[in-house]
């Protein structure tokens, strides 16, 4: 289950980072639009991207989201990518995220296939955020 404070930040207009393990052992971090359900963190990406390949090889990830009003208030979710959703649902999701963050449907070029990565949390922590 996603803690209420985490869900509030994840479903607002707050940016996050997704950290993944690369095949060479390094960690890569990407600034992302983020989302959440009651049970999972959600990240929308494309299957041709290096972060997707890295997640397929090692599904352990960390998502950090900071409050747009104060970067000193943030949440961290460590977890594992347990599922992905593609097709029209993933396309609709990126449009909804774009509406939230920039006010228009997604205008970026889609080079491969969009997928929603569902992350099951195994550790959640907050800093400066009331539960």
N, CA, C and O atoms as a Tinker XYZ file with bonds, in Angstrom:
   524  protein
     1  N      0.832000   -1.174000    0.000000    73     2
     2  CA     0.000000    0.000000    0.000000    64     1     3
     3  C      0.888000    1.254000    0.000000    63     2     4     5
     4  O      1.909000    1.314000    0.686000    81     3
     5  N      0.473000    2.236000   -0.779000    73     3     6
     6  CA     1.185000    3.507000   -0.810000    64     5     7
     7  C      0.666000    4.366000    0.344000    63     6     8     9
     8  O     -0.543000    4.538000    0.500000    81     7
     9  N      1.575000    4.900000    1.144000    73     7    10
    10  CA     1.181000    5.741000    2.266000    64     9    11
    11  C      0.481000    7.003000    1.747000    63    10    12    13
    12  O      0.824000    7.504000    0.677000    81    11
    13  N     -0.494000    7.515000    2.500000    73    11    14
    14  CA    -1.253000    8.691000    2.035000    64    13    15
    15  C     -0.388000    9.892000    1.674000    63    14    16    17
    16  O     -0.657000   10.548000    0.668000    81    15
    17  N      0.633000   10.199000    2.455000    73    15    18
    18  CA     1.491000   11.350000    2.155000    64    17    19
    19  C      2.245000   11.149000    0.845000    63    18    20    21
    20  O      2.429000   12.092000    0.076000    81    19
    21  N      2.674000    9.931000    0.598000    73    19    22
    22  CA     3.370000    9.612000   -0.651000    64    21    23
    23  C      2.406000    9.765000   -1.822000    63    22    24    25
    24  O      2.746000   10.374000   -2.837000    81    23
    25  N      1.220000    9.220000   -1.683000    73    23    26
    26  CA     0.215000    9.294000   -2.747000    64    25    27
    27  C     -0.156000   10.743000   -3.063000    63    26    28    29
    28  O     -0.333000   11.104000   -4.227000    81    27
    29  N     -0.273000   11.573000   -2.021000    73    27    30
    30  CA    -0.601000   12.994000   -2.253000    64    29    31
    31  C      0.453000   13.665000   -3.120000    63    30    32    33
    32  O      0.114000   14.374000   -4.068000    81    31
    33  N      1.722000   13.453000   -2.811000    73    31    34
    34  CA     2.770000   14.064000   -3.630000    64    33    35
    35  C      2.810000   13.455000   -5.026000    63    34    36    37
    36  O      2.996000   14.171000   -6.010000    81    35
    37  N      2.637000   12.145000   -5.117000    73    35    38
    38  CA     2.742000   11.456000   -6.404000    64    37    39
    39  C      1.602000   11.787000   -7.351000    63    38    40    41
    40  O      1.755000   11.667000   -8.567000    81    39
    41  N      0.479000   12.194000   -6.822000    73    39    42
    42  CA    -0.659000   12.500000   -7.690000    64    41    43
    43  C     -0.852000   13.999000   -7.880000    63    42    44    45
    44  O     -1.829000   14.431000   -8.492000    81    43
    45  N      0.077000   14.789000   -7.359000    73    43    46
    46  CA     0.058000   16.231000   -7.564000    64    45    47
    47  C      0.991000   16.604000   -8.707000    63    46    48    49
    48  O      1.493000   15.738000   -9.423000    81    47
    49  N      1.212000   17.887000   -8.867000    73    47    50
    50  CA     2.085000   18.388000   -9.930000    64    49    51
    51  C      3.508000   18.511000   -9.379000    63    50    52    53
    52  O      4.099000   19.591000   -9.376000    81    51
    53  N      4.039000   17.386000   -8.918000    73    51    54
    54  CA     5.365000   17.327000   -8.310000    64    53    55
    55  C      6.243000   16.384000   -9.116000    63    54    56    57
    56  O      5.817000   15.290000   -9.486000    81    55
    57  N      7.454000   16.806000   -9.384000    73    55    58
    58  CA     8.372000   15.961000  -10.136000    64    57    59
    59  C      9.020000   14.927000   -9.231000    63    58    60    61
    60  O      9.103000   15.095000   -8.014000    81    59
    61  N      9.471000   13.864000   -9.858000    73    59    62
    62  CA    10.166000   12.818000   -9.137000    64    61    63
    63  C     11.397000   12.377000   -9.893000    63    62    64    65
    64  O     11.644000   12.799000  -11.023000    81    63
    65  N     12.158000   11.523000   -9.251000    73    63    66
    66  CA    13.278000   10.872000   -9.921000    64    65    67
    67  C     13.065000    9.367000   -9.834000    63    66    68    69
    68  O     12.524000    8.852000   -8.856000    81    67
    69  N     13.495000    8.690000  -10.862000    73    67    70
    70  CA    13.508000    7.230000  -10.903000    64    69    71
    71  C     14.960000    6.810000  -10.984000    63    70    72    73
    72  O     15.663000    7.181000  -11.924000    81    71
    73  N     15.418000    6.038000  -10.008000    73    71    74
    74  CA    16.790000    5.530000  -10.008000    64    73    75
    75  C     16.765000    4.044000  -10.299000    63    74    76    77
    76  O     16.006000    3.286000   -9.696000    81    75
    77  N     17.624000    3.636000  -11.249000    73    75    78
    78  CA    17.685000    2.242000  -11.686000    64    77    79
    79  C     19.137000    1.776000  -11.680000    63    78    80    81
    80  O     20.061000    2.589000  -11.719000    81    79
    81  N     19.326000    0.463000  -11.630000    73    79    82
    82  CA    20.650000   -0.142000  -11.687000    64    81    83
    83  C     20.988000   -0.445000  -13.142000    63    82    84    85
    84  O     20.251000   -1.162000  -13.817000    81    83
    85  N     22.096000    0.097000  -13.622000    73    83    86
    86  CA    22.555000   -0.194000  -14.981000    64    85    87
    87  C     23.324000   -1.510000  -14.996000    63    86    88    89
    88  O     23.814000   -1.955000  -13.958000    81    87
    89  N     23.431000   -2.134000  -16.166000    73    87    90
    90  CA    24.148000   -3.417000  -16.249000    64    89    91
    91  C     25.603000   -3.354000  -15.775000    63    90    92    93
    92  O     26.146000   -4.360000  -15.319000    81    91
    93  N     26.244000   -2.172000  -15.878000    73    91    94
    94  CA    27.642000   -2.056000  -15.453000    64    93    95
    95  C     27.790000   -1.792000  -13.956000    63    94    96    97
    96  O     28.899000   -1.576000  -13.469000    81    95
    97  N     26.667000   -1.808000  -13.222000    73    95    98
    98  CA    26.701000   -1.621000  -11.782000    64    97    99
    99  C     26.457000   -0.188000  -11.327000    63    98   100   101
   100  O     26.210000    0.053000  -10.145000    81    99
   101  N     26.524000    0.755000  -12.244000    73    99   102
   102  CA    26.243000    2.139000  -11.881000    64   101   103
   103  C     24.743000    2.339000  -11.688000    63   102   104   105
   104  O     23.930000    1.514000  -12.103000    81   103
   105  N     24.402000    3.447000  -11.054000    73   103   106
   106  CA    22.996000    3.807000  -10.866000    64   105   107
   107  C     22.705000    5.012000  -11.741000    63   106   108   109
   108  O     23.474000    5.973000  -11.758000    81   107
   109  N     21.597000    4.964000  -12.466000    73   107   110
   110  CA    21.156000    6.087000  -13.296000    64   109   111
   111  C     19.887000    6.656000  -12.687000    63   110   112   113
   112  O     19.020000    5.913000  -12.226000    81   111
   113  N     19.784000    7.975000  -12.690000    73   111   114
   114  CA    18.613000    8.654000  -12.152000    64   113   115
   115  C     18.025000    9.554000  -13.224000    63   114   116   117
   116  O     18.742000   10.321000  -13.869000    81   115
   117  N     16.705000    9.454000  -13.411000    73   115   118
   118  CA    15.991000   10.235000  -14.413000    64   117   119
   119  C     14.907000   11.053000  -13.730000    63   118   120   121
   120  O     14.170000   10.526000  -12.896000    81   119
   121  N     14.799000   12.336000  -14.072000    73   119   122
   122  CA    13.690000   13.152000  -13.594000    64   121   123
   123  C     12.460000   12.748000  -14.407000    63   122   124   125
   124  O     12.506000   12.671000  -15.634000    81   123
   125  N     11.356000   12.493000  -13.693000    73   123   126
   126  CA    10.168000   11.919000  -14.334000    64   125   127
   127  C      8.889000   12.571000  -13.830000    63   126   128   129
   128  O      8.852000   13.149000  -12.744000    81   127
   129  N      7.849000   12.467000  -14.635000    73   127   130
   130  CA     6.494000   12.660000  -14.137000    64   129   131
   131  C      6.146000   11.389000  -13.377000    63   130   132   133
   132  O      6.549000   10.299000  -13.782000    81   131
   133  N      5.415000   11.512000  -12.300000    73   131   134
   134  CA     5.100000   10.360000  -11.456000    64   133   135
   135  C      3.601000   10.302000  -11.183000    63   134   136   137
   136  O      2.873000   11.278000  -11.367000    81   135
   137  N      3.170000    9.139000  -10.743000    73   135   138
   138  CA     1.765000    8.927000  -10.408000    64   137   139
   139  C      1.708000    7.776000   -9.408000    63   138   140   141
   140  O      2.707000    7.098000   -9.170000    81   139
   141  N      0.532000    7.565000   -8.826000    73   139   142
   142  CA     0.364000    6.459000   -7.872000    64   141   143
   143  C     -1.091000    6.038000   -7.812000    63   142   144   145
   144  O     -2.002000    6.820000   -8.082000    81   143
   145  N     -1.279000    4.791000   -7.454000    73   143   146
   146  CA    -2.589000    4.265000   -7.086000    64   145   147
   147  C     -2.538000    4.011000   -5.579000    63   146   148   149
   148  O     -1.569000    4.389000   -4.922000    81   147
   149  N     -3.546000    3.392000   -5.043000    73   147   150
   150  CA    -3.515000    3.042000   -3.624000    64   149   151
   151  C     -2.403000    2.043000   -3.305000    63   150   152   153
   152  O     -1.905000    2.003000   -2.181000    81   151
   153  N     -2.016000    1.238000   -4.296000    73   151   154
   154  CA    -1.070000    0.150000   -4.044000    64   153   155
   155  C      0.293000    0.273000   -4.713000    63   154   156   157
   156  O      1.248000   -0.366000   -4.271000    81   155
   157  N      0.407000    1.074000   -5.765000    73   155   158
   158  CA     1.642000    1.110000   -6.552000    64   157   159
   159  C      2.034000    2.527000   -6.943000    63   158   160   161
   160  O      1.184000    3.397000   -7.136000    81   159
   161  N      3.338000    2.738000   -7.057000    73   159   162
   162  CA     3.869000    3.918000   -7.734000    64   161   163
   163  C      3.789000    3.606000   -9.226000    63   162   164   165
   164  O      3.922000    2.452000   -9.631000    81   163
   165  N      3.570000    4.640000  -10.042000    73   163   166
   166  CA     3.456000    4.456000  -11.483000    64   165   167
   167  C      4.451000    5.361000  -12.204000    63   166   168   169
   168  O      4.565000    6.550000  -11.906000    81   167
   169  N      5.162000    4.775000  -13.149000    73   167   170
   170  CA     6.084000    5.502000  -14.019000    64   169   171
   171  C      5.705000    5.137000  -15.450000    63   170   172   173
   172  O      5.502000    3.963000  -15.760000    81   171
   173  N      5.611000    6.133000  -16.317000    73   171   174
   174  CA     5.275000    5.899000  -17.717000    64   173   175
   175  C      6.526000    6.172000  -18.548000    63   174   176   177
   176  O      7.122000    7.244000  -18.444000    81   175
   177  N      6.918000    5.213000  -19.362000    73   175   178
   178  CA     8.110000    5.354000  -20.194000    64   177   179
   179  C      7.887000    4.631000  -21.512000    63   178   180   181
   180  O      6.790000    4.148000  -21.791000    81   179
   181  N      8.944000    4.562000  -22.323000    73   179   182
   182  CA     8.891000    3.814000  -23.579000    64   181   183
   183  C      9.857000    2.642000  -23.514000    63   182   184   185
   184  O     10.872000    2.695000  -22.819000    81   183
   185  N      9.530000    1.584000  -24.248000    73   183   186
   186  CA    10.290000    0.346000  -24.135000    64   185   187
   187  C     11.664000    0.398000  -24.814000    63   186   188   189
   188  O     12.485000   -0.490000  -24.581000    81   187
   189  N     11.936000    1.409000  -25.646000    73   187   190
   190  CA    13.251000    1.498000  -26.284000    64   189   191
   191  C     14.278000    2.222000  -25.416000    63   190   192   193
   192  O     15.458000    2.263000  -25.766000    81   191
   193  N     13.860000    2.779000  -24.316000    73   191   194
   194  CA    14.754000    3.598000  -23.495000    64   193   195
   195  C     15.670000    2.742000  -22.619000    63   194   196   197
   196  O     15.274000    1.667000  -22.169000    81   195
   197  N     16.904000    3.224000  -22.377000    73   195   198
   198  CA    17.847000    2.462000  -21.547000    64   197   199
   199  C     17.313000    2.156000  -20.150000    63   198   200   201
   200  O     17.601000    1.088000  -19.609000    81   199
   201  N     16.540000    3.070000  -19.551000    73   199   202
   202  CA    16.021000    2.802000  -18.199000    64   201   203
   203  C     15.089000    1.592000  -18.212000    63   202   204   205
   204  O     15.060000    0.827000  -17.248000    81   203
   205  N     14.329000    1.410000  -19.293000    73   203   206
   206  CA    13.430000    0.259000  -19.397000    64   205   207
   207  C     14.247000   -1.033000  -19.468000    63   206   208   209
   208  O     13.930000   -2.004000  -18.782000    81   207
   209  N     15.287000   -1.049000  -20.288000    73   207   210
   210  CA    16.144000   -2.238000  -20.388000    64   209   211
   211  C     16.796000   -2.538000  -19.039000    63   210   212   213
   212  O     16.898000   -3.697000  -18.639000    81   211
   213  N     17.233000   -1.495000  -18.344000    73   211   214
   214  CA    17.865000   -1.692000  -17.034000    64   213   215
   215  C     16.868000   -2.292000  -16.042000    63   214   216   217
   216  O     17.225000   -3.165000  -15.251000    81   215
   217  N     15.622000   -1.823000  -16.085000    73   215   218
   218  CA    14.595000   -2.343000  -15.173000    64   217   219
   219  C     14.262000   -3.792000  -15.498000    63   218   220   221
   220  O     14.010000   -4.588000  -14.593000    81   219
   221  N     14.257000   -4.140000  -16.778000    73   219   222
   222  CA    13.995000   -5.536000  -17.151000    64   221   223
   223  C     15.092000   -6.443000  -16.587000    63   222   224   225
   224  O     14.819000   -7.580000  -16.203000    81   223
   225  N     16.319000   -5.948000  -16.538000    73   223   226
   226  CA    17.438000   -6.737000  -16.009000    64   225   227
   227  C     17.451000   -6.769000  -14.483000    63   226   228   229
   228  O     17.825000   -7.773000  -13.878000    81   227
   229  N     17.039000   -5.654000  -13.865000    73   227   230
   230  CA    17.016000   -5.566000  -12.400000    64   229   231
   231  C     15.851000   -4.657000  -12.016000    63   230   232   233
   232  O     15.960000   -3.437000  -12.132000    81   231
   233  N     14.738000   -5.233000  -11.559000    73   231   234
   234  CA    13.534000   -4.443000  -11.304000    64   233   235
   235  C     13.522000   -3.657000   -9.996000    63   234   236   237
   236  O     12.513000   -3.029000   -9.674000    81   235
   237  N     14.616000   -3.675000   -9.234000    73   235   238
   238  CA    14.693000   -2.883000   -8.004000    64   237   239
   239  C     14.933000   -1.417000   -8.361000    63   238   240   241
   240  O     15.899000   -1.094000   -9.053000    81   239
   241  N     14.056000   -0.533000   -7.892000    73   239   242
   242  CA    14.137000    0.892000   -8.223000    64   241   243
   243  C     13.879000    1.736000   -6.977000    63   242   244   245
   244  O     13.387000    1.245000   -5.961000    81   243
   245  N     14.224000    3.012000   -7.085000    73   243   246
   246  CA    13.873000    3.999000   -6.074000    64   245   247
   247  C     13.233000    5.186000   -6.773000    63   246   248   249
   248  O     13.729000    5.668000   -7.792000    81   247
   249  N     12.120000    5.651000   -6.210000    73   247   250
   250  CA    11.445000    6.846000   -6.696000    64   249   251
   251  C     11.473000    7.871000   -5.568000    63   250   252   253
   252  O     11.061000    7.583000   -4.444000    81   251
   253  N     11.958000    9.060000   -5.875000    73   251   254
   254  CA    11.942000   10.171000   -4.933000    64   253   255
   255  C     11.096000   11.277000   -5.547000    63   254   256   257
   256  O     11.260000   11.610000   -6.720000    81   255
   257  N     10.197000   11.842000   -4.759000    73   255   258
   258  CA     9.320000   12.915000   -5.233000    64   257   259
   259  C      9.465000   14.083000   -4.277000    63   258   260   261
   260  O      9.376000   13.911000   -3.062000    81   259
   261  N      9.688000   15.275000   -4.824000    73   259   262
   262  CA     9.780000   16.447000   -3.971000    64   261   263
   263  C      8.595000   17.358000   -4.222000    63   262   264   265
   264  O      8.070000   17.454000   -5.331000    81   263
   265  N      8.196000   18.021000   -3.151000    73   263   266
   266  CA     7.082000   18.948000   -3.191000    64   265   267
   267  C      7.483000   20.163000   -4.035000    63   266   268   269
   268  O      8.511000   20.786000   -3.770000    81   267
   269  N      6.689000   20.499000   -5.037000    73   267   270
   270  CA     7.000000   21.631000   -5.923000    64   269   271
   271  C      7.080000   22.948000   -5.162000    63   270   272   273
   272  O      7.728000   23.892000   -5.614000    81   271
   273  N      6.428000   23.012000   -4.017000    73   271   274
   274  CA     6.443000   24.248000   -3.222000    64   273   275
   275  C      7.656000   24.347000   -2.313000    63   274   276   277
   276  O      8.024000   25.445000   -1.894000    81   275
   277  N      8.285000   23.217000   -2.003000    73   275   278
   278  CA     9.466000   23.209000   -1.150000    64   277   279
   279  C     10.218000   21.899000   -1.350000    63   278   280   281
   280  O      9.757000   20.832000   -0.946000    81   279
   281  N     11.376000   22.000000   -1.977000    73   279   282
   282  CA    12.175000   20.795000   -2.243000    64   281   283
   283  C     12.683000   20.131000   -0.969000    63   282   284   285
   284  O     13.202000   19.015000   -1.015000    81   283
   285  N     12.535000   20.814000    0.174000    73   283   286
   286  CA    12.933000   20.221000    1.446000    64   285   287
   287  C     11.865000   19.266000    1.985000    63   286   288   289
   288  O     12.079000   18.606000    3.002000    81   287
   289  N     10.731000   19.191000    1.313000    73   287   290
   290  CA     9.678000   18.221000    1.653000    64   289   291
   291  C      9.650000   17.196000    0.530000    63   290   292   293
   292  O      9.374000   17.525000   -0.624000    81   291
   293  N      9.938000   15.963000    0.881000    73   291   294
   294  CA    10.000000   14.935000   -0.154000    64   293   295
   295  C      9.652000   13.570000    0.418000    63   294   296   297
   296  O      9.577000   13.374000    1.631000    81   295
   297  N      9.442000   12.640000   -0.499000    73   295   298
   298  CA     9.196000   11.244000   -0.131000    64   297   299
   299  C     10.122000   10.359000   -0.964000    63   298   300   301
   300  O     10.526000   10.712000   -2.072000    81   299
   301  N     10.440000    9.217000   -0.401000    73   299   302
   302  CA    11.239000    8.226000   -1.109000    64   301   303
   303  C     10.517000    6.889000   -1.026000    63   302   304   305
   304  O     10.051000    6.483000    0.039000    81   303
   305  N     10.434000    6.215000   -2.162000    73   303   306
   306  CA     9.840000    4.887000   -2.215000    64   305   307
   307  C     10.851000    3.959000   -2.867000    63   306   308   309
   308  O     11.252000    4.158000   -4.014000    81   307
   309  N     11.254000    2.947000   -2.122000    73   307   310
   310  CA    12.092000    1.886000   -2.683000    64   309   311
   311  C     11.175000    0.712000   -2.968000    63   310   312   313
   312  O     10.317000    0.366000   -2.156000    81   311
   313  N     11.364000    0.108000   -4.121000    73   311   314
   314  CA    10.478000   -0.996000   -4.447000    64   313   315
   315  C     10.948000   -1.783000   -5.637000    63   314   316   317
   316  O     12.093000   -1.678000   -6.077000    81   315
   317  N     10.027000   -2.576000   -6.149000    73   315   318
   318  CA    10.317000   -3.461000   -7.265000    64   317   319
   319  C      9.221000   -3.306000   -8.319000    63   318   320   321
   320  O      8.034000   -3.249000   -7.999000    81   319
   321  N      9.642000   -3.239000   -9.567000    73   319   322
   322  CA     8.677000   -3.180000  -10.667000    64   321   323
   323  C      8.071000   -4.574000  -10.807000    63   322   324   325
   324  O      8.767000   -5.539000  -11.123000    81   323
   325  N      6.768000   -4.663000  -10.568000    73   323   326
   326  CA     6.101000   -5.965000  -10.541000    64   325   327
   327  C      5.227000   -6.221000  -11.767000    63   326   328   329
   328  O      4.783000   -7.346000  -11.996000    81   327
   329  N      4.984000   -5.178000  -12.550000    73   327   330
   330  CA     4.066000   -5.337000  -13.674000    64   329   331
   331  C      4.228000   -4.155000  -14.611000    63   330   332   333
   332  O      4.758000   -3.110000  -14.230000    81   331
   333  N      3.769000   -4.330000  -15.831000    73   331   334
   334  CA     3.699000   -3.212000  -16.764000    64   333   335
   335  C      2.410000   -3.307000  -17.555000    63   334   336   337
   336  O      1.886000   -4.391000  -17.810000    81   335
   337  N      1.918000   -2.142000  -17.932000    73   335   338
   338  CA     0.675000   -2.043000  -18.689000    64   337   339
   339  C      0.991000   -1.269000  -19.955000    63   338   340   341
   340  O      1.566000   -0.182000  -19.890000    81   339
   341  N      0.628000   -1.806000  -21.091000    73   339   342
   342  CA     0.898000   -1.139000  -22.363000    64   341   343
   343  C     -0.379000   -0.722000  -23.066000    63   342   344   345
   344  O     -1.429000   -0.559000  -22.445000    81   343
   345  N     -0.268000   -0.555000  -24.360000    73   343   346
   346  CA    -1.426000   -0.269000  -25.196000    64   345   347
   347  C     -2.060000    1.085000  -24.933000    63   346   348   349
   348  O     -1.406000    2.038000  -24.510000    81   347
   349  N     -3.353000    1.133000  -25.199000    73   347   350
   350  CA    -4.091000    2.391000  -25.086000    64   349   351
   351  C     -4.099000    2.935000  -23.661000    63   350   352   353
   352  O     -4.099000    4.148000  -23.455000    81   351
   353  N     -4.106000    2.036000  -22.680000    73   351   354
   354  CA    -4.100000    2.502000  -21.288000    64   353   355
   355  C     -2.830000    3.303000  -20.971000    63   354   356   357
   356  O     -2.884000    4.321000  -20.282000    81   355
   357  N     -1.689000    2.830000  -21.483000    73   355   358
   358  CA    -0.437000    3.555000  -21.266000    64   357   359
   359  C     -0.440000    4.878000  -22.030000    63   358   360   361
   360  O      0.049000    5.889000  -21.526000    81   359
   361  N     -0.987000    4.871000  -23.238000    73   359   362
   362  CA    -1.082000    6.115000  -24.021000    64   361   363
   363  C     -1.988000    7.119000  -23.311000    63   362   364   365
   364  O     -1.643000    8.295000  -23.203000    81   363
   365  N     -3.134000    6.667000  -22.831000    73   363   366
   366  CA    -4.050000    7.556000  -22.112000    64   365   367
   367  C     -3.405000    8.104000  -20.844000    63   366   368   369
   368  O     -3.624000    9.257000  -20.471000    81   367
   369  N     -2.613000    7.270000  -20.191000    73   367   370
   370  CA    -1.947000    7.683000  -18.950000    64   369   371
   371  C     -0.927000    8.792000  -19.207000    63   370   372   373
   372  O     -0.861000    9.754000  -18.442000    81   371
   373  N     -0.123000    8.672000  -20.283000    73   371   374
   374  CA     0.864000    9.724000  -20.552000    64   373   375
   375  C      0.156000   11.017000  -20.924000    63   374   376   377
   376  O      0.644000   12.099000  -20.597000    81   375
   377  N     -0.990000   10.929000  -21.603000    73   375   378
   378  CA    -1.769000   12.137000  -21.900000    64   377   379
   379  C     -2.294000   12.775000  -20.611000    63   378   380   381
   380  O     -2.268000   13.997000  -20.465000    81   379
   381  N     -2.769000   11.949000  -19.680000    73   379   382
   382  CA    -3.270000   12.477000  -18.401000    64   381   383
   383  C     -2.131000   13.118000  -17.598000    63   382   384   385
   384  O     -2.321000   14.174000  -16.994000    81   383
   385  N     -0.955000   12.488000  -17.589000    73   383   386
   386  CA     0.192000   13.082000  -16.900000    64   385   387
   387  C      0.575000   14.414000  -17.534000    63   386   388   389
   388  O      0.853000   15.387000  -16.832000    81   387
   389  N      0.587000   14.452000  -18.850000    73   387   390
   390  CA     0.918000   15.692000  -19.540000    64   389   391
   391  C     -0.088000   16.792000  -19.218000    63   390   392   393
   392  O      0.292000   17.948000  -19.032000    81   391
   393  N     -1.360000   16.438000  -19.154000    73   391   394
   394  CA    -2.382000   17.420000  -18.767000    64   393   395
   395  C     -2.078000   17.965000  -17.377000    63   394   396   397
   396  O     -2.173000   19.170000  -17.145000    81   395
   397  N     -1.714000   17.086000  -16.459000    73   395   398
   398  CA    -1.416000   17.507000  -15.087000    64   397   399
   399  C     -0.201000   18.438000  -15.034000    63   398   400   401
   400  O     -0.234000   19.477000  -14.374000    81   399
   401  N      0.870000   18.053000  -15.737000    73   399   402
   402  CA     2.124000   18.778000  -15.613000    64   401   403
   403  C      2.236000   19.999000  -16.526000    63   402   404   405
   404  O      2.803000   21.013000  -16.119000    81   403
   405  N      1.703000   19.925000  -17.759000    73   403   406
   406  CA     1.881000   21.044000  -18.696000    64   405   407
   407  C      0.578000   21.593000  -19.256000    63   406   408   409
   408  O      0.587000   22.613000  -19.944000    81   407
   409  N     -0.549000   20.932000  -18.974000    73   407   410
   410  CA    -1.844000   21.460000  -19.387000    64   409   411
   411  C     -2.304000   21.096000  -20.775000    63   410   412   413
   412  O     -3.295000   21.642000  -21.258000    81   411
   413  N     -1.593000   20.165000  -21.443000    73   411   414
   414  CA    -1.998000   19.724000  -22.784000    64   413   415
   415  C     -1.770000   18.217000  -22.902000    63   414   416   417
   416  O     -1.018000   17.646000  -22.112000    81   415
   417  N     -2.412000   17.563000  -23.884000    73   415   418
   418  CA    -2.080000   16.160000  -24.135000    64   417   419
   419  C     -0.589000   16.030000  -24.489000    63   418   420   421
   420  O      0.043000   17.005000  -24.894000    81   419
   421  N     -0.048000   14.851000  -24.337000    73   419   422
   422  CA     1.367000   14.596000  -24.586000    64   421   423
   423  C      1.727000   14.919000  -26.029000    63   422   424   425
   424  O      1.094000   14.426000  -26.962000    81   423
   425  N      2.742000   15.747000  -26.203000    73   423   426
   426  CA     3.153000   16.174000  -27.540000    64   425   427
   427  C      4.491000   15.584000  -27.964000    63   426   428   429
   428  O      4.936000   15.803000  -29.091000    81   427
   429  N      5.134000   14.840000  -27.072000    73   427   430
   430  CA     6.420000   14.235000  -27.415000    64   429   431
   431  C      6.250000   13.138000  -28.445000    63   430   432   433
   432  O      5.198000   12.504000  -28.531000    81   431
   433  N      7.300000   12.923000  -29.228000    73   431   434
   434  CA     7.275000   11.852000  -30.227000    64   433   435
   435  C      7.361000   10.509000  -29.506000    63   434   436   437
   436  O      8.226000   10.307000  -28.654000    81   435
   437  N      6.471000    9.608000  -29.849000    73   435   438
   438  CA     6.519000    8.257000  -29.293000    64   437   439
   439  C      7.276000    7.398000  -30.297000    63   438   440   441
   440  O      6.806000    7.159000  -31.409000    81   439
   441  N      8.454000    6.938000  -29.890000    73   439   442
   442  CA     9.333000    6.212000  -30.798000    64   441   443
   443  C      9.115000    4.706000  -30.778000    63   442   444   445
   444  O      9.454000    4.020000  -31.742000    81   443
   445  N      8.559000    4.190000  -29.698000    73   443   446
   446  CA     8.352000    2.740000  -29.618000    64   445   447
   447  C      6.969000    2.493000  -29.034000    63   446   448   449
   448  O      5.967000    2.792000  -29.684000    81   447
   449  N      6.895000    1.957000  -27.829000    73   447   450
   450  CA     5.609000    1.701000  -27.175000    64   449   451
   451  C      5.647000    2.269000  -25.764000    63   450   452   453
   452  O      6.630000    2.080000  -25.048000    81   451
   453  N      4.595000    2.959000  -25.361000    73   451   454
   454  CA     4.489000    3.468000  -24.007000    64   453   455
   455  C      4.079000    2.331000  -23.085000    63   454   456   457
   456  O      3.280000    1.473000  -23.460000    81   455
   457  N      4.630000    2.331000  -21.880000    73   455   458
   458  CA     4.239000    1.373000  -20.848000    64   457   459
   459  C      4.169000    2.092000  -19.509000    63   458   460   461
   460  O      4.921000    3.029000  -19.243000    81   459
   461  N      3.247000    1.629000  -18.677000    73   459   462
   462  CA     3.172000    2.085000  -17.289000    64   461   463
   463  C      3.859000    1.018000  -16.449000    63   462   464   465
   464  O      3.471000   -0.150000  -16.486000    81   463
   465  N      4.870000    1.411000  -15.700000    73   463   466
   466  CA     5.557000    0.488000  -14.802000    64   465   467
   467  C      4.920000    0.595000  -13.426000    63   466   468   469
   468  O      4.833000    1.682000  -12.855000    81   467
   469  N      4.476000   -0.536000  -12.899000    73   467   470
   470  CA     3.861000   -0.570000  -11.564000    64   469   471
   471  C      4.910000   -1.017000  -10.558000    63   470   472   473
   472  O      5.474000   -2.107000  -10.659000    81   471
   473  N      5.158000   -0.141000   -9.579000    73   471   474
   474  CA     6.206000   -0.378000   -8.581000    64   473   475
   475  C      5.554000   -0.685000   -7.243000    63   474   476   477
   476  O      4.803000    0.125000   -6.699000    81   475
   477  N      5.853000   -1.867000   -6.725000    73   475   478
   478  CA     5.356000   -2.268000   -5.408000    64   477   479
   479  C      6.358000   -1.799000   -4.357000    63   478   480   481
   480  O      7.532000   -2.163000   -4.424000    81   479
   481  N      5.918000   -1.002000   -3.394000    73   479   482
   482  CA     6.866000   -0.469000   -2.418000    64   481   483
   483  C      7.300000   -1.527000   -1.405000    63   482   484   485
   484  O      6.506000   -2.367000   -0.983000    81   483
   485  N      8.580000   -1.466000   -1.024000    73   483   486
   486  CA     9.016000   -2.264000    0.121000    64   485   487
   487  C      9.591000   -1.373000    1.221000    63   486   488   489
   488  O      9.871000   -1.842000    2.324000    81   487
   489  N      9.768000   -0.069000    0.913000    73   487   490
   490  CA    10.154000    0.914000    1.933000    64   489   491
   491  C      9.665000    2.283000    1.479000    63   490   492   493
   492  O      9.851000    2.668000    0.324000    81   491
   493  N      9.045000    3.008000    2.387000    73   491   494
   494  CA     8.584000    4.361000    2.110000    64   493   495
   495  C      9.018000    5.245000    3.267000    63   494   496   497
   496  O      8.903000    4.868000    4.434000    81   495
   497  N      9.518000    6.431000    2.926000    73   495   498
   498  CA     9.846000    7.381000    3.985000    64   497   499
   499  C      9.528000    8.783000    3.512000    63   498   500   501
   500  O      9.542000    9.078000    2.317000    81   499
   501  N      9.245000    9.625000    4.460000    73   499   502
   502  CA     8.898000   11.013000    4.162000    64   501   503
   503  C      9.831000   11.941000    4.923000    63   502   504   505
   504  O     10.378000   11.581000    5.965000    81   503
   505  N     10.001000   13.137000    4.385000    73   503   506
   506  CA    10.771000   14.161000    5.062000    64   505   507
   507  C      9.998000   15.458000    4.970000    63   506   508   509
   508  O      9.775000   15.977000    3.877000    81   507
   509  N      9.585000   15.988000    6.121000    73   507   510
   510  CA     8.879000   17.259000    6.167000    64   509   511
   511  C      7.452000   17.204000    5.676000    63   510   512   513
   512  O      6.831000   18.243000    5.449000    81   511
   513  N      6.918000   15.993000    5.507000    73   511   514
   514  CA     5.547000   15.802000    5.003000    64   513   515
   515  C      4.718000   15.158000    6.099000    63   514   516   517
   516  O      5.118000   14.143000    6.668000    81   515
   517  N      3.570000   15.742000    6.396000    73   515   518
   518  CA     2.671000   15.152000    7.392000    64   517   519
   519  C      1.951000   13.963000    6.777000    63   518   520   521
   520  O      1.572000   13.995000    5.606000    81   519
   521  N      1.766000   12.923000    7.564000    73   519   522
   522  CA     1.030000   11.750000    7.094000    64   521   523
   523  C     -0.420000   12.094000    6.957000    63   522   524
   524  O     -1.222000   11.244000    6.571000    81   523
